[in-house]
Amino acid sequence: MLPLQAAGGFDIKSLLPFALMFIVLYLFMIRPQVKKQKNERKFQSEIGKGSKVVTTSGIHGKIVEISDKTVVIETGAGKIKFEKSSLSMELSKQYNTAAS
């Protein structure tokens, strides 16, 4: 009798390298990205009026108006309207922890 693999059968051991590659990909790339997106959504939903923020394009300012999907940020050049998704981080908390 011929072994299963030689007879054209399916060998489960041939899938082991692909399964290991998927696990490594998930642990080092997919999972951290999902965690980062979750933290960004939480940050954007908790942001408040008067908070000092930085946008993804690097503009620093203070939030003066908030609506469901947009914020108005006051900068040195005036007021600019942005999408909430363009907010990168809050500076207010960083200044408060640095001063303590």
N, CA, C and O atoms as a GROMACS GRO file, in nm:
protein
  400
    1MET      N    1   0.083  -0.119   0.000
    1MET     CA    2   0.000   0.000   0.000
    1MET      C    3   0.088   0.126   0.000
    1MET      O    4   0.197   0.127   0.057
    2LEU      N    5   0.039   0.228  -0.063
    2LEU     CA    6   0.110   0.355  -0.070
    2LEU      C    7   0.069   0.443   0.048
    2LEU      O    8  -0.044   0.434   0.095
    3PRO      N    9   0.160   0.527   0.098
    3PRO     CA   10   0.122   0.622   0.203
    3PRO      C   11   0.021   0.722   0.148
    3PRO      O   12   0.012   0.742   0.026
    4LEU      N   13  -0.055   0.783   0.237
    4LEU     CA   14  -0.161   0.876   0.195
    4LEU      C   15  -0.108   0.988   0.106
    4LEU      O   16  -0.170   1.020   0.004
    5GLN      N   17   0.004   1.048   0.142
    5GLN     CA   18   0.056   1.161   0.066
    5GLN      C   19   0.099   1.117  -0.074
    5GLN      O   20   0.074   1.189  -0.171
    6ALA      N   21   0.160   1.005  -0.086
    6ALA     CA   22   0.204   0.957  -0.216
    6ALA      C   23   0.086   0.917  -0.303
    6ALA      O   24   0.096   0.922  -0.426
    7ALA      N   25  -0.024   0.879  -0.244
    7ALA     CA   26  -0.142   0.838  -0.320
    7ALA      C   27  -0.229   0.958  -0.357
    7ALA      O   28  -0.336   0.940  -0.416
    8GLY      N   29  -0.185   1.078  -0.325
    8GLY     CA   30  -0.262   1.197  -0.360
    8GLY      C   31  -0.357   1.239  -0.250
    8GLY      O   32  -0.445   1.321  -0.273
    9GLY      N   33  -0.342   1.184  -0.130
    9GLY     CA   34  -0.427   1.219  -0.017
    9GLY      C   35  -0.385   1.350   0.047
    9GLY      O   36  -0.297   1.420  -0.003
   10PHE      N   37  -0.449   1.382   0.156
   10PHE     CA   38  -0.426   1.508   0.224
   10PHE      C   39  -0.344   1.483   0.351
   10PHE      O   40  -0.379   1.397   0.431
   11ASP      N   41  -0.237   1.558   0.368
   11ASP     CA   42  -0.153   1.546   0.488
   11ASP      C   43  -0.171   1.672   0.573
   11ASP      O   44  -0.140   1.782   0.528
   12ILE      N   45  -0.219   1.654   0.694
   12ILE     CA   46  -0.247   1.767   0.784
   12ILE      C   47  -0.119   1.841   0.823
   12ILE      O   48  -0.124   1.960   0.855
   13LYS      N   49  -0.005   1.773   0.820
   13LYS     CA   50   0.122   1.836   0.857
   13LYS      C   51   0.162   1.946   0.759
   13LYS      O   52   0.239   2.035   0.796
   14SER      N   53   0.113   1.942   0.639
   14SER     CA   54   0.147   2.045   0.541
   14SER      C   55   0.081   2.180   0.574
   14SER      O   56   0.126   2.284   0.525
   15LEU      N   57  -0.024   2.180   0.654
   15LEU     CA   58  -0.091   2.304   0.693
   15LEU      C   59  -0.028   2.370   0.814
   15LEU      O   60  -0.055   2.488   0.841
   16LEU      N   61   0.055   2.300   0.887
   16LEU     CA   62   0.115   2.353   1.009
   16LEU      C   63   0.194   2.482   0.986
   16LEU      O   64   0.176   2.575   1.065
   17PRO      N   65   0.279   2.494   0.886
   17PRO     CA   66   0.352   2.620   0.865
   17PRO      C   67   0.258   2.739   0.836
   17PRO      O   68   0.283   2.850   0.880
   18PHE      N   69   0.151   2.714   0.761
   18PHE     CA   70   0.056   2.822   0.730
   18PHE      C   71  -0.020   2.866   0.855
   18PHE      O   72  -0.045   2.985   0.875
   19ALA      N   73  -0.055   2.771   0.940
   19ALA     CA   74  -0.124   2.803   1.064
   19ALA      C   75  -0.033   2.884   1.156
   19ALA      O   76  -0.078   2.980   1.219
   20LEU      N   77   0.092   2.847   1.165
   20LEU     CA   78   0.187   2.921   1.248
   20LEU      C   79   0.209   3.063   1.194
   20LEU      O   80   0.218   3.157   1.272
   21MET      N   81   0.217   3.078   1.062
   21MET     CA   82   0.233   3.211   1.004
   21MET      C   83   0.112   3.298   1.035
   21MET      O   84   0.128   3.416   1.065
   22PHE      N   85  -0.008   3.242   1.028
   22PHE     CA   86  -0.128   3.319   1.058
   22PHE      C   87  -0.130   3.362   1.204
   22PHE      O   88  -0.167   3.475   1.235
   23ILE      N   89  -0.090   3.273   1.294
   23ILE     CA   90  -0.088   3.307   1.437
   23ILE      C   91   0.011   3.419   1.464
   23ILE      O   92  -0.020   3.512   1.538
   24VAL      N   93   0.128   3.412   1.406
   24VAL     CA   94   0.228   3.518   1.423
   24VAL      C   95   0.177   3.650   1.364
   24VAL      O   96   0.191   3.755   1.426
   25LEU      N   97   0.119   3.644   1.248
   25LEU     CA   98   0.062   3.764   1.184
   25LEU      C   99  -0.044   3.826   1.273
   25LEU      O  100  -0.047   3.948   1.290
   26TYR      N  101  -0.130   3.745   1.329
   26TYR     CA  102  -0.237   3.795   1.416
   26TYR      C  103  -0.178   3.860   1.541
   26TYR      O  104  -0.217   3.971   1.577
   27LEU      N  105  -0.084   3.792   1.606
   27LEU     CA  106  -0.030   3.843   1.732
   27LEU      C  107   0.053   3.970   1.716
   27LEU      O  108   0.049   4.057   1.804
   28PHE      N  109   0.126   3.983   1.607
   28PHE     CA  110   0.216   4.097   1.593
   28PHE      C  111   0.165   4.209   1.504
   28PHE      O  112   0.221   4.319   1.507
   29MET      N  113   0.060   4.186   1.425
   29MET     CA  114   0.013   4.291   1.336
   29MET      C  115  -0.134   4.324   1.355
   29MET      O  116  -0.169   4.441   1.374
   30ILE      N  117  -0.220   4.227   1.350
   30ILE     CA  118  -0.364   4.253   1.352
   30ILE      C  119  -0.411   4.296   1.491
   30ILE      O  120  -0.480   4.397   1.504
   31ARG      N  121  -0.375   4.222   1.592
   31ARG     CA  122  -0.422   4.249   1.728
   31ARG      C  123  -0.379   4.388   1.779
   31ARG      O  124  -0.464   4.460   1.832
   32PRO      N  125  -0.252   4.429   1.764
   32PRO     CA  126  -0.215   4.564   1.809
   32PRO      C  127  -0.288   4.675   1.733
   32PRO      O  128  -0.321   4.778   1.791
   33GLN      N  129  -0.313   4.654   1.603
   33GLN     CA  130  -0.383   4.755   1.524
   33GLN      C  131  -0.527   4.771   1.572
   33GLN      O  132  -0.577   4.883   1.582
   34VAL      N  133  -0.594   4.660   1.602
   34VAL     CA  134  -0.731   4.666   1.652
   34VAL      C  135  -0.735   4.736   1.787
   34VAL      O  136  -0.826   4.815   1.813
   35LYS      N  137  -0.638   4.708   1.872
   35LYS     CA  138  -0.631   4.772   2.004
   35LYS      C  139  -0.610   4.923   1.989
   35LYS      O  140  -0.671   5.002   2.062
   36LYS      N  141  -0.523   4.963   1.896
   36LYS     CA  142  -0.497   5.105   1.872
   36LYS      C  143  -0.624   5.176   1.823
   36LYS      O  144  -0.654   5.286   1.869
   37GLN      N  145  -0.697   5.113   1.730
   37GLN     CA  146  -0.820   5.173   1.680
   37GLN      C  147  -0.924   5.188   1.791
   37GLN      O  148  -0.995   5.288   1.796
   38LYS      N  149  -0.932   5.089   1.877
   38LYS     CA  150  -1.027   5.095   1.989
   38LYS      C  151  -0.992   5.211   2.082
   38LYS      O  152  -1.082   5.283   2.126
   39ASN      N  153  -0.864   5.229   2.112
   39ASN     CA  154  -0.821   5.340   2.197
   39ASN      C  155  -0.849   5.475   2.132
   39ASN      O  156  -0.887   5.569   2.202
   40GLU      N  157  -0.830   5.486   2.001
   40GLU     CA  158  -0.857   5.612   1.930
   40GLU      C  159  -1.006   5.646   1.934
   40GLU      O  160  -1.042   5.762   1.956
   41ARG      N  161  -1.092   5.546   1.913
   41ARG     CA  162  -1.237   5.571   1.919
   41ARG      C  163  -1.278   5.616   2.059
   41ARG      O  164  -1.362   5.705   2.074
   42LYS      N  165  -1.219   5.555   2.161
   42LYS     CA  166  -1.250   5.592   2.300
   42LYS      C  167  -1.206   5.736   2.325
   42LYS      O  168  -1.281   5.815   2.383
   43PHE      N  169  -1.085   5.771   2.282
   43PHE     CA  170  -1.033   5.906   2.297
   43PHE      C  171  -1.124   6.008   2.229
   43PHE      O  172  -1.156   6.111   2.288
   44GLN      N  173  -1.165   5.979   2.105
   44GLN     CA  174  -1.247   6.072   2.029
   44GLN      C  175  -1.386   6.090   2.090
   44GLN      O  176  -1.445   6.197   2.079
   45SER      N  177  -1.438   5.987   2.155
   45SER     CA  178  -1.571   5.999   2.216
   45SER      C  179  -1.565   6.071   2.350
   45SER      O  180  -1.664   6.130   2.393
   46GLU      N  181  -1.449   6.067   2.419
   46GLU     CA  182  -1.437   6.127   2.551
   46GLU      C  183  -1.383   6.271   2.548
   46GLU      O  184  -1.381   6.338   2.651
   47ILE      N  185  -1.340   6.318   2.432
   47ILE     CA  186  -1.280   6.451   2.422
   47ILE      C  187  -1.384   6.557   2.457
   47ILE      O  188  -1.502   6.542   2.424
   48GLY      N  189  -1.341   6.664   2.523
   48GLY     CA  190  -1.436   6.766   2.566
   48GLY      C  191  -1.396   6.906   2.523
   48GLY      O  192  -1.285   6.930   2.477
   49LYS      N  193  -1.490   6.997   2.539
   49LYS     CA  194  -1.469   7.138   2.506
   49LYS      C  195  -1.362   7.194   2.598
   49LYS      O  196  -1.363   7.168   2.718
   50GLY      N  197  -1.269   7.272   2.543
   50GLY     CA  198  -1.162   7.331   2.621
   50GLY      C  199  -1.036   7.247   2.624
   50GLY      O  200  -0.934   7.292   2.676
   51SER      N  201  -1.040   7.127   2.570
   51SER     CA  202  -0.923   7.040   2.568
   51SER      C  203  -0.823   7.088   2.464
   51SER      O  204  -0.861   7.132   2.356
   52LYS      N  205  -0.696   7.080   2.498
   52LYS     CA  206  -0.591   7.113   2.403
   52LYS      C  207  -0.553   6.985   2.331
   52LYS      O  208  -0.522   6.884   2.394
   53VAL      N  209  -0.556   6.990   2.197
   53VAL     CA  210  -0.536   6.870   2.116
   53VAL      C  211  -0.437   6.895   2.003
   53VAL      O  212  -0.402   7.009   1.972
   54VAL      N  213  -0.393   6.784   1.942
   54VAL     CA  214  -0.311   6.788   1.822
   54VAL      C  215  -0.383   6.705   1.718
   54VAL      O  216  -0.431   6.595   1.748
   55THR      N  217  -0.392   6.755   1.594
   55THR     CA  218  -0.455   6.679   1.486
   55THR      C  219  -0.351   6.588   1.422
   55THR      O  220  -0.231   6.599   1.449
   56THR      N  221  -0.398   6.498   1.338
   56THR     CA  222  -0.306   6.407   1.269
   56THR      C  223  -0.213   6.484   1.175
   56THR      O  224  -0.105   6.434   1.141
   57SER      N  225  -0.252   6.603   1.133
   57SER     CA  226  -0.166   6.683   1.046
   57SER      C  227  -0.070   6.770   1.126
   57SER      O  228   0.008   6.845   1.067
   58GLY      N  229  -0.076   6.763   1.261
   58GLY     CA  230   0.020   6.834   1.344
   58GLY      C  231  -0.024   6.971   1.390
   58GLY      O  232   0.057   7.046   1.444
   59ILE      N  233  -0.150   7.006   1.371
   59ILE     CA  234  -0.199   7.138   1.413
   59ILE      C  235  -0.238   7.131   1.561
   59ILE      O  236  -0.315   7.044   1.602
   60HIS      N  237  -0.184   7.224   1.639
   60HIS     CA  238  -0.214   7.232   1.782
   60HIS      C  239  -0.324   7.336   1.802
   60HIS      O  240  -0.325   7.440   1.736
   61GLY      N  241  -0.415   7.309   1.895
   61GLY     CA  242  -0.519   7.405   1.924
   61GLY      C  243  -0.606   7.361   2.040
   61GLY      O  244  -0.584   7.257   2.102
   62LYS      N  245  -0.706   7.444   2.068
   62LYS     CA  246  -0.798   7.420   2.178
   62LYS      C  247  -0.938   7.404   2.121
   62LYS      O  248  -0.980   7.483   2.036
   63ILE      N  249  -1.011   7.303   2.166
   63ILE     CA  250  -1.145   7.276   2.115
   63ILE      C  251  -1.242   7.381   2.170
   63ILE      O  252  -1.250   7.402   2.292
   64VAL      N  253  -1.315   7.447   2.079
   64VAL     CA  254  -1.414   7.548   2.121
   64VAL      C  255  -1.557   7.504   2.092
   64VAL      O  256  -1.650   7.554   2.154
   65GLU      N  257  -1.575   7.411   1.998
   65GLU     CA  258  -1.709   7.358   1.966
   65GLU      C  259  -1.697   7.210   1.934
   65GLU      O  260  -1.598   7.166   1.876
   66ILE      N  261  -1.800   7.135   1.971
   66ILE     CA  262  -1.803   6.992   1.940
   66ILE      C  263  -1.942   6.956   1.889
   66ILE      O  264  -2.042   6.996   1.948
   67SER      N  265  -1.947   6.881   1.780
   67SER     CA  266  -2.072   6.821   1.734
   67SER      C  267  -2.049   6.671   1.722
   67SER      O  268  -1.945   6.620   1.765
   68ASP      N  269  -2.144   6.599   1.663
   68ASP     CA  270  -2.132   6.453   1.656
   68ASP      C  271  -2.007   6.407   1.583
   68ASP      O  272  -1.936   6.318   1.631
   69LYS      N  273  -1.978   6.467   1.468
   69LYS     CA  274  -1.866   6.420   1.387
   69LYS      C  275  -1.756   6.523   1.367
   69LYS      O  276  -1.651   6.490   1.313
   70THR      N  277  -1.778   6.645   1.409
   70THR     CA  278  -1.678   6.751   1.385
   70THR      C  279  -1.645   6.826   1.513
   70THR      O  280  -1.719   6.822   1.611
   71VAL      N  281  -1.530   6.893   1.510
   71VAL     CA  282  -1.488   6.981   1.619
   71VAL      C  283  -1.434   7.109   1.557
   71VAL      O  284  -1.380   7.108   1.446
   72VAL      N  285  -1.448   7.219   1.629
   72VAL     CA  286  -1.388   7.346   1.587
   72VAL      C  287  -1.272   7.371   1.682
   72VAL      O  288  -1.289   7.375   1.804
   73ILE      N  289  -1.154   7.389   1.623
   73ILE     CA  290  -1.033   7.408   1.702
   73ILE      C  291  -0.984   7.551   1.683
   73ILE      O  292  -0.975   7.601   1.571
   74GLU      N  293  -0.954   7.616   1.794
   74GLU     CA  294  -0.899   7.752   1.789
   74GLU      C  295  -0.747   7.742   1.791
   74GLU      O  296  -0.688   7.688   1.884
   75THR      N  297  -0.685   7.795   1.687
   75THR     CA  298  -0.539   7.796   1.676
   75THR      C  299  -0.491   7.940   1.680
   75THR      O  300  -0.570   8.032   1.694
   76GLY      N  301  -0.362   7.958   1.667
   76GLY     CA  302  -0.306   8.093   1.662
   76GLY      C  303  -0.353   8.170   1.540
   76GLY      O  304  -0.354   8.293   1.541
   77ALA      N  305  -0.391   8.099   1.433
   77ALA     CA  306  -0.434   8.162   1.309
   77ALA      C  307  -0.585   8.184   1.302
   77ALA      O  308  -0.633   8.248   1.209
   78GLY      N  309  -0.659   8.131   1.398
   78GLY     CA  310  -0.804   8.144   1.395
   78GLY      C  311  -0.870   8.011   1.427
   78GLY      O  312  -0.808   7.920   1.482
   79LYS      N  313  -0.998   8.001   1.390
   79LYS     CA  314  -1.074   7.879   1.416
   79LYS      C  315  -1.082   7.794   1.291
   79LYS      O  316  -1.105   7.844   1.181
   80ILE      N  317  -1.062   7.662   1.310
   80ILE     CA  318  -1.064   7.568   1.199
   80ILE      C  319  -1.154   7.451   1.236
   80ILE      O  320  -1.150   7.403   1.349
   81LYS      N  321  -1.235   7.407   1.141
   81LYS     CA  322  -1.325   7.294   1.164
   81LYS      C  323  -1.260   7.166   1.114
   81LYS      O  324  -1.210   7.161   1.002
   82PHE      N  325  -1.260   7.060   1.198
   82PHE     CA  326  -1.201   6.931   1.167
   82PHE      C  327  -1.299   6.819   1.195
   82PHE      O  328  -1.394   6.836   1.272
   83GLU      N  329  -1.276   6.705   1.131
   83GLU     CA  330  -1.348   6.583   1.166
   83GLU      C  331  -1.290   6.532   1.297
   83GLU      O  332  -1.171   6.548   1.324
   84LYS      N  333  -1.375   6.470   1.380
   84LYS     CA  334  -1.325   6.414   1.505
   84LYS      C  335  -1.218   6.307   1.480
   84LYS      O  336  -1.126   6.290   1.560
   85SER      N  337  -1.232   6.237   1.369
   85SER     CA  338  -1.136   6.130   1.339
   85SER      C  339  -0.997   6.183   1.310
   85SER      O  340  -0.901   6.105   1.308
   86SER      N  341  -0.982   6.313   1.286
   86SER     CA  342  -0.850   6.369   1.257
   86SER      C  343  -0.776   6.410   1.384
   86SER      O  344  -0.662   6.457   1.375
   87LEU      N  345  -0.838   6.394   1.501
   87LEU     CA  346  -0.769   6.426   1.626
   87LEU      C  347  -0.673   6.315   1.660
   87LEU      O  348  -0.708   6.197   1.655
   88SER      N  349  -0.552   6.353   1.694
   88SER     CA  350  -0.447   6.254   1.720
   88SER      C  351  -0.429   6.228   1.869
   88SER      O  352  -0.433   6.114   1.913
   89MET      N  353  -0.408   6.334   1.947
   89MET     CA  354  -0.390   6.317   2.091
   89MET      C  355  -0.428   6.444   2.165
   89MET      O  356  -0.438   6.552   2.107
   90GLU      N  357  -0.447   6.427   2.295
   90GLU     CA  358  -0.484   6.539   2.380
   90GLU      C  359  -0.360   6.587   2.453
   90GLU      O  360  -0.286   6.507   2.511
   91LEU      N  361  -0.338   6.717   2.451
   91LEU     CA  362  -0.222   6.773   2.518
   91LEU      C  363  -0.255   6.814   2.661
   91LEU      O  364  -0.164   6.825   2.743
   92SER      N  365  -0.380   6.838   2.692
   92SER     CA  366  -0.420   6.884   2.825
   92SER      C  367  -0.371   6.788   2.933
   92SER      O  368  -0.317   6.831   3.035
   93LYS      N  369  -0.390   6.658   2.911
   93LYS     CA  370  -0.350   6.558   3.010
   93LYS      C  371  -0.198   6.553   3.022
   93LYS      O  372  -0.145   6.533   3.132
   94GLN      N  373  -0.126   6.569   2.912
   94GLN     CA  374   0.020   6.566   2.916
   94GLN      C  375   0.074   6.684   2.996
   94GLN      O  376   0.170   6.669   3.072
   95TYR      N  377   0.013   6.802   2.978
   95TYR     CA  378   0.059   6.919   3.051
   95TYR      C  379   0.030   6.905   3.199
   95TYR      O  380   0.111   6.945   3.283
   96ASN      N  381  -0.085   6.848   3.233
   96ASN     CA  382  -0.123   6.830   3.374
   96ASN      C  383  -0.032   6.731   3.443
   96ASN      O  384   0.005   6.753   3.559
   97THR      N  385   0.006   6.623   3.378
   97THR     CA  386   0.092   6.522   3.441
   97THR      C  387   0.236   6.573   3.449
   97THR      O  388   0.308   6.538   3.542
   98ALA      N  389   0.279   6.655   3.354
   98ALA     CA  390   0.415   6.709   3.356
   98ALA      C  391   0.430   6.813   3.467
   98ALA      O  392   0.538   6.825   3.527
   99ALA      N  393   0.324   6.886   3.495
   99ALA     CA  394   0.329   6.989   3.599
   99ALA      C  395   0.325   6.929   3.738
   99ALA      O  396   0.373   6.992   3.832
  100SER      N  397   0.271   6.811   3.754
  100SER     CA  398   0.259   6.747   3.886
  100SER      C  399   0.390   6.694   3.936
  100SER      O  400   0.396   6.638   4.045
   0.00000   0.00000   0.00000
